[in-house]
């Protein structure tokens, strides 16, 4: 937070208002979406679990009712069997007729038969053709017979198998039960053949979703029946093994399933109901999408309202800022009253700004006259600083020539000096034509080259079409002087000075370069700093030139110094092209 405060302090009011409001709206929208969706998801999860349990309970209830009705019929058959003598042919016929009536009353019962365990003979059957037939185990399908005999406490339910008597493939199953008649001293096996289609129809009536199905397993985890076989049957069995009894959410065949395992009463089977919850997830996704779209629309409306409010607040402030910038960037002050329709606070700022502008206008009018006179005196003072400096150096050179008995050269220097002073005092103007400034530098170089015994060369590169352009008076000579005294004076090799004057768009470029010792970048930076300071500078001439061009051209000029140690130095002045 402490790091953000300085950042926001430097931003606009509009930015702060809009950003703050957008953050608030975003937090509210995200919080609302998350809370609503999580509650919805929690409710849907609970609804899925409740639906799975209720659906599983209903299916189990239907199966158990169906199985209970068959068991009741089995118990009724066993009770009524004691009324008949299975050794009597007439009783066997009458009992078979009774069994036939039972099958007619219940269309799911295909056949009911009673077998003598010791002889394996069919003593009575709803199918008259089977009576007195001997049961054989040739096809290995006698599990119902032996399992019923060795476990007389329960009804044995066999695995469903295809019914070869139907044209369309259907399935049937056997329910068998061992019974003993104490009165008749008889042990038999009751077999009821059922159509398994009723089980299948019950499953089809249940909406379990895509890949949703029901699987029935025996105690050995063998599949008794599954309404939708799939490739990874072993994986499904592992899931049932892990659940044992109860519910769980599982993944199967790329689908998310809610599974519930229950036992089937009166059997050793367990039934597992798998319900596809991906369809419910699609409802969740659709709800989330709708919620996000509605929230985004509300957020967008909120942002637009805040933008409108921010615009109403900041637009007048922006106009006031533009008015201030216009005054700031203007080359001269011009009073323009600002009139804005704004809020109370901004209107007060506008009134104070207008008062300030009127006050500034009054002060400017008072200062203009005083500043004009002061500027003239400053220019003359700065320009006059160079004359004593140059005169001292030149007279020093003449004294040196006289002392060394070079009277002729001293006389020539006196003549050149007189020309220099004649050109410098011939006009009272601050500026002179470029050709006069070039001629002034030529005379100066002639004096200095004579003093140093022709120890350096110099050349001029001046474009002819700019010779009549105006430039600052005595602007090149101090730079040339600087080259001689600081660059070439103690140089062992022969020195060279190059003076260039050329046009650069709307500017005049004046450059003086030498092949002297040069300067390091640190020294150049120090020299730049000295131009702006009030302290005494070692380079009086360069500082004088810099102050003169800055004062005269109002900052629309520059002095650039480029140098490399032992390679020389170049000083370039860029000033507006006049004339």
N, C-alpha and C positions, 0 to 999 in steps of 0.2 A: 504493500500500500504506500509506503514512504517513497518508493521508487516511482510510483505512478503519479503522485501529486505534482512533482516538478514538470512532468510531461504534459499533464492536463492544464497546468497554469499557463503554458505557452501556446495552447490551442485556442481556436476561436470559440465564441459563445455558442454559435450554431453547432459546431462540432461537439462541444460538451453536452448540449441539450439533446441532440439527436443520438449521440453515442450512449448517453445515460439511459434515455428512454428505450432505445433498442435493446440494451442489456436487460433492463427491467422486463420488457415485453418477452424477450427470448427466455429469460428465467421462468417467467410465469407460464409461458406456453409449454416449455419443456417439462416443468413440474406438473402441469395439468395433464399433459399427454402421458407422462410416466405413471402418475397416480391413477388416472382413469384406466390405462391399459393394464397395469398390474392388478387392479381390482377386478377388471373384466377377465384377465387371464386366470386369476385365482378362482373367480366364480366359475369360469368355464372348466378349469381343472377339477373342481369339486363336482360340477355337473357331470363331467365325463365319468368320474369314478362312481358317482351315484347311479348314472345311467348304466354303466357296465355291471355294477352289482345287481341292480334291479332286473336288467335284461337277463343276466345269468341266472338269477333266482327264479325268474318267470320260466325260463327254458327248463331249468332243473325241475321246477314244479310241474310243468306239463309232462316231462318224461316220467317223473315219479308217479304222477297220477295214472299215466298210461300203463306203466309197469305194475302199479298196484292193482289196476283192474284185471290185468292178466293173472297176477298172483292170486287174486280173489277167485278168479275163475278156476285156477289150478286147485285151490283149496276146496272149492265147491265140488270139483270132479272127484277129488280124493274122498270127500265125505260121502258123496253119493255112491261111490264104488263099493262101499261096504254093504250096500243094499242088494248087490248082485253077486251071484255065484259065478266066478269066472270059469269054473270047470263045467258049467252047464251051457249047452249050446244056445238054449233059448234066452238065458240071461245075457249072454255075450252079444246076441243080436240086438236085444232091447237096449243094452248099454251103448252099443255102437250107434243106434238110432239117436240116443240121447246126446252123444258126442256130435253127431251130424247137426242136430238142432242148435247146439252151441255155436258151431262154425257159421251157421246161417244167420244167427243173431249178431255176430260180430264179424264184419267183413274183413278185419285185419287178421283174423285167425284162419289160416289156410287148412290146417289139419290138426286133430288131436288123436293121439294114439297111446295105448297102454301095452307095455312089453313085460313079459315074464323074464326076470333077470336070469334065472337058472337055465331056461331053454332058449332065451332070446326070441321067443315067438311073440307075434303081435296078437294079443288076446282080444283087443277091441280097438276100433278105429272109426273115425268119421268117414274114412275112405274104405268102403266095403271091400274093395279089391285087395286091400292090404291085410285083412283079417286072416290070422293063422299063418301069415307069411313069416319067414325066419329072418331076423335082422343079421346082416353080415357086415364085416369090417373090411371088405375088399378095397374100398376107396379111401380108407384112412380117415373117414369122417365120423368115427364113433366116439369122439372126445366127449360129446354131450352125455353119452351112455355111461361111460366109466367115471367121469367127474361127478355125475349125479349119484352114482352108487357109493363112491368113497367119501362123499361129503353130503350126508343126508340132511344137514341143518339148513341149507340154502337152496334156492333155485339157481340152476346153472344157466347162464346166458351165453350162447355161442357167438363166435365172430360172424357177422353177416356174410353171406355168400350168394352168388348169382342164382337166380331161379331159372332153371333150364326150360321150364314149361311155358314161359312168357316169350312172345315175339320181340317185345322191347325189353332191353336189359333192365331187370329189376333185381332187388335183393330181398332175401328172406333170412330169418334167424330161428334158432331153436332154443326153447326154454324147457329144461328138463328138471325132474324132481323125483328123488327116490322116496317111496312110501312103503309101509309095512302094514298089512292087515292082520291084527292079532286073532280076530274071529275066524278068518279064513286060512290063517297060517300061510300067508302069501307075501312075497317081496317083489315089487315091480318098479318099473321106471315109467313115469308119465312124461310124454313128449308133446309139446305144443309148438307147431310151426307157425310163425308169424310173418306177415309181410313187413319188411323194414321200411317200406315206403312211407308209412305214417311218421317214422322218425325223421325221414328226409323232408317231408312236407312241413313238419314243425320247424325245421331249420330254415327252410325257404321263406317262411312267414316272418322271420326275424331280419330286420335291416341292420346288417353288421358292417356296411361300407365296403369299399374296394379291398379285396383280399381278406376281408373279415370272414371268419369261419368257426366251426365247432369241431373239436376233436375229442373222441372218446377213447380212453386207454384202459387196459386191464392192469392188474397188480404188477405184472412184469414189465410195464411201460411199453407194451405192444399196442399198436394202433388198432383199436376195434373198428373205428370208423372215423373218417374225416370228411367234411363237406367240401373241402378244397385242397386236394393233395398238392404239394409243391416239392421243389427239388431238394431243399435242405430239410428233410424230415427229421434227421438226427438232431439238427439245431433246435427244432420245435420241441422234441422230446427233452432235450437238455433244459430248455426254458421251463417246461412243466416240472421236471425234476427239481429245479431250483425253487420254484414257487411252492410245490407240494400242495398246499391248500391256501386259498386267499387270492389277492389281486396284486398286480404289478404292471408298470409301464415298460414295454419291451420294444425292440426294433426287429422287424422281420421282413425280409424281401424288399428292403428299401422303404418300408412303411413303418410308421410309429403306431404301435398297437397297445390297447389296454386289455390285459389278459386277466381272467378270473377262473380259478380252478375250484370245483365243488365235487363232492362225492354223490353218487346216485344211490339212494336208499334201496335196500333189498338186493343190491348187486355189489360186486367187487370192483365195479368200474368207477372211473372218475371222468368228469366232463370238463373241458377247458373251452371257454368262450373267448374268442379273439375279436375285438372291435377296432376298426380303423379310426384313429383319431386325427389323421391328417386332414380329413374333410372339415373337422372342427377347427383345425389349425388354419385352414383356408378362410374360415369365417373370422378367426382372430386377425389374420392378415388383412382381410377386407375391412374389418372394423378399424384396425390400426391405420390403414391407408386413408380411410375416410376421416378419422380423427386428426391425422396429420394435415390433410388438405384443409379441413375446416379451421384448424388452429393456425395454419399458415395464412389463410385468408384473413382471419381476425388479426393476426400479427401485422400483415401487410396494411390493413386498414388503419391499425393503430400507428404504424410507422408513418403513413401518409398524413395522418392527423398531426402527429408530432412535427413532421417536416413543415407542414403548413404553419403551425404555431411558431416554429423556429424561424421560418421565413418572415412572418409578421414582426418578430422581435428584432431579427438581425439585419433585415434589408435596409431599414433607415440607418442603422449603425454602419453598414457597408457603404452607403452613399456618403455618409459623413466622412468615413475613412478615405474614400476616393477624392473628396474635396480637399482633404488634408494633403494627400499625395500629390494632387495637382499643384498645390501651392509649393510643396517640397521640391518637385521636379522642375518647376518653372525657372527660367533664366532670370526673370525679374519679377518682383512682387506686384500682383494685381489683385485689388480687393474685389471679391465676388461674394455677395451675401448668399448663404445657404438657406433654402426654404424646403422643409420636409414635413410631411404628415406622419407623425410617429407617436409612440406612447409617451406618457408624461415624463418619464425619466430621460428618454432619448431626446425629446423636445427641449428639455432643460440643457442638455449637453450642446445642442445646436445653438441655442441662444447664447451660451457662454462662448462658444467658438466664434460666433459672429462678433461679439463684443471684443474678443481677443484680436480678431482680424482688423477691426476698426482701430484699435489701439496700436497695433503693429504698423498699420498704414500711416498713422500720424507720426510715429517714431521714425519710419523710413523716410518720410518727406524731410524731417529735420536732419537726419543723418546724411542724406545724399549730398547736400551742399558741403557739409563739413568733410565728408569722406573724399570728395573730388579734390579739394585743396590739399588734403593730407596725402592723397595718392601721388599728386604731382611732386610734392616735396620729398616723399620717400623714393620715387624713381630717380630724382636728381641726386639724392644722397647716395643711393646705391651705385649709380653710374659714376659718381665722382670718386668712389672708393678705389676704382681701378686705376685712375690716373696717377696718383702718388705712388702706388705700388709699382706700376710699370715704369714711371720716371725714375724711381730709385734703382731698379734693376738695370735700366739702360745707362744711366749715369755711372753706375758701377762698372759697366762694360767699357765705357769710354775712358774712365780712369785707368782701367787695366791696360788698355791699348797705349795710353800716353805713357804710363810707367814702363812699358816695354818698348818705347821709342817707335811705336807704329802710328805716327802722326797722320799719315795719309788715310789710313783706315779709320782713325779716330775722326778725321774731318768728314769722311763719307758717312759715318754713323751719325754725326751731328746733323748733316743735311737730311738723312733719312728720318731722324727724330723730329726735325722741324716739319717734315711732310706729315708725319704721323699726327703731331699735335695740331697742324693746320686742318687736317681732315676731321679730327675729333672735335674741334671747337668751331668748325665752319658752320655747323648747323645746330640749332637748339632742339631739334626733334629727337624723340626717343628711338625712332626707327630710321633706317637709311636703306637705300637700294642695295641689293646683294652685291652688285659690282663694286660699290664703294667699300663694303666690308671686306671683300676679297682683296682689293687693292691695299687696304690697310694692313691685312695680314702679310701680303707680299713685302711691303716695306719693313714690317717687323722681322720677317724671316731673313731679309737682307741684312739687317742690323745684327741679328743673332748669329747668322752664318759667318759674318765678318769677324765677330768676336771670337768664335770657336774655330777660327782658321779653316773654314770650309770643311768641318769635320762631319757634316751630315748632308744628305740630299733631301729635297722636298719636291712635291709635284701636286698639281691641282687637277681635279676632274670635276668640271662645272658644266652643267647643261646650259646652253646658250639662251634657251627660251625662258629661263627663270632669273636672268641677271637683273631685270628691272623689278623683280618682286621685292617687297619690303621685309626687312628682318631687324632684329634688335641690334642697336649700335654697340660696338665693342663686345660681340658675343663669341667670336672665333679666336681672337688674339690671346685671351687668357688660357684657352684650352691648349693652343700651340705652345704658349709659355710653360704650361704644366708638363707637356711632352718633353720639352728641352731640359727643364731643370730636374724632373723626377724620372725621366725615362732614358735620356740620351747623354746627360752631362758626364757621367763617369763610365760610359760604355766603351769597351775596348775596340769592338768592331765599328765599322762605319754605320752611322744611324740613317734612318729614313723616316720622313713625315709625309703623310698622304692626306690631303684635304679634298673632301667630296661634297658636292652640293647637287641635289637632284629632287625631282618631284615624286611624291608618293600619294597619289590620289588628290585629296584636298589638303595635303600637308606638305611642308618643305622639310627635307631631311638634310642636316648639316653634320658631317662626320669628320673627325680628326683622328688618325691612327698613326701609331709609331711602332717600331720594332725594338723597343727598349726592354727593360727588365720586367715590366708588367707588375701585376699585383695579385695577391691571393684573394680568394673569395671572402675571407674574413675581413680583410682590409677594405674591400669594396663595400661590404655591408656596413662597416664602421663609418665609411665615407658618406653613404646614404643617410645614416642616422645623424651625422653632423650637419647635413643640409637643413634638417628640421629643428635642430636645437639652437639655443641662444648662446651656447658656449663658443669660445674662440676656436677656430678651425685652422689646421695646418694648411689647408688648401683654400686660401682666401679667394682666389680667382674663381674656382669652380663653384663654391658656395654662393658667391656674388651672382654668377650667371644663373644658377638654379633659382635663387630668390627673385631675380629680375623677371625671368620668363613666367614663373608662377604668379607673380604679382600682376604682370602686364596682361597675360592671356587668361587669367582667372582659372587656372587649373587645366585649361585645354591645351596643355603642352607637357612634354616630358624630357628628362635627360637620362640616357641609358649608358651605363659603363660596362664594358666587356673586356676581360683580360685573362690571360694565362701566364703564370710565372715563366720568365725567360723567353716569352714569345711576343710580348708587346701588349699594347692596350689600345682600345678604340672607344672614343666618347662620341655619342650621337645625340643630337638635339632634334626633337620632332615638334614643330610649331605650325600653326595654321598658315596656309598659303594665302598671302595678301598681295594684290596687285597683279 
